[in-house]
Amino acid sequence: MSDEPKLALEPVFGPGYEAMTHHTPHAVYLGLKVVETGPLFAVMMLPYRPEIVGDPVRKVVFGGAITTLLDHASGLCVACSLQVLEAIATIDLRVDYLRAAEPGRDLYARTECFRLTRTAAFVRGLAWDKDPSDPFATSIGAFMIGANPGGSPFNRFTA
């Protein structure tokens, strides 16, 4: 028997399901999907649609949609790192674009929580189009834990 404390979302680790993004209207509008979750990490996908193109000539996805993908994946990986679910808020998120994402492709982000304190979490991430070994963007962020006394929208997944 392990002495490791259980993580709150552990019962739903593995392939993601649609309802994990329904608590955020912006994520629903963009069509964000949870691909996989596990201890300290999350993988999400942003499906390509003409509505999210920011450069109509090159057909490149708008940077705000990519930032949203990385932000949501980061928040989810923080939730996957907690023993007790609490609300999470972005304090700071830096996104560095290494190249343009390939037009017409679904986009993916994998984030990991590399440091967790009682009140803050620190996350890094990669976004890719074809291959995770060739990312088009990276991110690093800080997130507040317990930002809203109303609790976490993820609580319903563990009840």
C-alpha positions as CSV (number, residue, x, y, z in Angstrom):
1,M,0.0,0.0,0.0
2,S,1.4,3.4,-1.0
3,D,1.8,6.3,1.4
4,E,1.3,8.7,-1.5
5,P,-1.7,11.0,-0.9
6,K,-4.6,10.5,-3.4
7,L,-5.2,13.2,-5.9
8,A,-8.8,14.5,-6.1
9,L,-9.2,13.8,-9.9
10,E,-7.5,10.4,-9.8
11,P,-10.8,8.5,-10.3
12,V,-11.1,10.2,-13.7
13,F,-7.5,10.1,-14.9
14,G,-7.0,8.6,-18.4
15,P,-8.8,9.6,-21.5
16,G,-10.7,12.8,-21.2
17,Y,-14.4,13.3,-21.8
18,E,-16.5,16.1,-23.2
19,A,-18.1,17.2,-19.9
20,M,-14.7,18.3,-18.5
21,T,-14.8,21.5,-20.4
22,H,-18.6,22.3,-20.1
23,H,-18.1,24.6,-17.1
24,T,-16.4,27.2,-19.2
25,P,-18.4,28.8,-22.0
26,H,-15.3,30.0,-23.9
27,A,-13.9,26.5,-23.9
28,V,-17.3,25.2,-25.2
29,Y,-17.3,27.8,-28.0
30,L,-13.8,26.9,-29.1
31,G,-14.6,23.2,-28.9
32,L,-11.7,22.4,-26.6
33,K,-11.5,18.7,-25.8
34,V,-9.7,16.9,-23.0
35,V,-7.5,14.2,-24.5
36,E,-5.9,12.8,-21.4
37,T,-5.3,13.5,-17.7
38,G,-3.0,12.1,-15.1
39,P,-1.0,12.9,-12.1
40,L,0.4,16.5,-12.6
41,F,-0.5,16.7,-16.3
42,A,-3.2,17.3,-18.9
43,V,-3.4,17.1,-22.7
44,M,-6.1,19.1,-24.5
45,M,-7.0,19.6,-28.2
46,L,-8.3,22.6,-30.1
47,P,-10.1,21.4,-33.3
48,Y,-9.4,23.5,-36.4
49,R,-12.3,25.6,-37.6
50,P,-12.4,28.5,-40.0
51,E,-13.9,30.7,-37.1
52,I,-10.7,30.6,-35.2
53,V,-8.4,31.7,-38.1
54,G,-6.7,34.9,-37.3
55,D,-4.9,35.4,-40.6
56,P,-7.3,34.7,-43.5
57,V,-4.5,34.8,-46.1
58,R,-2.3,32.2,-44.4
59,K,-5.2,30.4,-42.6
60,V,-3.2,30.5,-39.3
61,V,-5.2,30.1,-36.0
62,F,-5.6,33.3,-33.9
63,G,-3.1,33.5,-31.1
64,G,-5.8,34.1,-28.6
65,A,-7.3,30.7,-29.3
66,I,-3.8,29.1,-28.8
67,T,-3.3,31.0,-25.5
68,T,-6.8,29.8,-24.4
69,L,-5.8,26.2,-25.2
70,L,-2.6,26.4,-23.1
71,D,-4.4,28.3,-20.3
72,H,-7.2,25.7,-20.0
73,A,-4.7,22.8,-20.2
74,S,-2.7,24.5,-17.5
75,G,-5.6,24.9,-15.2
76,L,-6.7,21.3,-15.7
77,C,-3.2,20.0,-14.9
78,V,-3.2,22.1,-11.7
79,A,-6.6,20.4,-10.8
80,C,-4.9,17.0,-11.6
81,S,-2.2,17.9,-9.0
82,L,-4.5,18.7,-6.0
83,Q,-5.5,16.4,-3.2
84,V,-8.6,18.6,-2.5
85,L,-10.2,20.4,-5.4
86,E,-10.3,24.2,-5.1
87,A,-10.9,26.9,-7.6
88,I,-8.0,27.9,-9.8
89,A,-7.2,31.3,-11.3
90,T,-4.4,32.3,-13.8
91,I,-2.0,34.7,-12.2
92,D,0.5,34.9,-15.1
93,L,0.8,33.0,-18.3
94,R,3.6,33.5,-20.8
95,V,3.3,32.0,-24.3
96,D,6.2,32.0,-26.7
97,Y,5.4,31.3,-30.3
98,L,8.2,29.3,-32.0
99,R,6.5,29.2,-35.4
100,A,3.0,29.4,-36.9
101,A,0.8,26.4,-36.4
102,E,0.1,24.5,-39.6
103,P,-3.2,25.6,-41.1
104,G,-6.0,23.1,-41.2
105,R,-4.7,21.0,-38.3
106,D,-6.1,20.3,-34.9
107,L,-3.8,21.7,-32.2
108,Y,-2.7,20.0,-29.0
109,A,-1.3,21.1,-25.7
110,R,0.4,19.1,-23.0
111,T,1.0,20.8,-19.7
112,E,2.6,19.7,-16.5
113,C,2.6,21.1,-12.9
114,F,6.2,21.2,-11.9
115,R,5.8,23.0,-8.5
116,L,2.9,23.1,-6.1
117,T,2.5,25.1,-2.9
118,R,-0.5,25.6,-0.7
119,T,-1.6,28.7,-2.6
120,A,0.1,28.6,-6.0
121,A,1.0,26.2,-8.8
122,F,3.6,26.5,-11.5
123,V,3.0,25.0,-14.9
124,R,4.9,24.6,-18.2
125,G,3.5,23.5,-21.5
126,L,4.0,22.7,-25.1
127,A,1.6,23.1,-28.1
128,W,2.0,21.2,-31.3
129,D,0.1,20.4,-34.6
130,K,1.6,17.2,-36.1
131,D,4.2,16.0,-33.6
132,P,4.9,16.8,-29.9
133,S,8.6,16.8,-30.6
134,D,8.1,19.8,-32.9
135,P,6.1,22.3,-30.8
136,F,4.9,25.6,-32.3
137,A,4.5,27.2,-28.9
138,T,5.6,26.9,-25.3
139,S,4.2,28.3,-22.1
140,I,5.0,28.9,-18.5
141,G,2.5,30.0,-15.9
142,A,1.6,30.6,-12.3
143,F,-1.9,29.8,-10.9
144,M,-3.6,30.7,-7.7
145,I,-5.2,27.9,-5.7
146,G,-8.3,28.7,-3.7
147,A,-9.1,31.8,-5.8
148,N,-12.8,31.5,-5.3
149,P,-14.4,30.3,-2.1
150,G,-17.3,28.9,-4.2
151,G,-15.1,25.8,-4.9
152,S,-14.0,24.1,-8.1
153,P,-16.2,23.2,-11.0
154,F,-14.4,19.9,-11.1
155,N,-15.9,18.8,-7.8
156,R,-18.8,17.1,-9.7
157,F,-16.4,14.6,-11.3
158,T,-15.4,13.1,-8.0
159,A,-18.7,13.0,-6.2
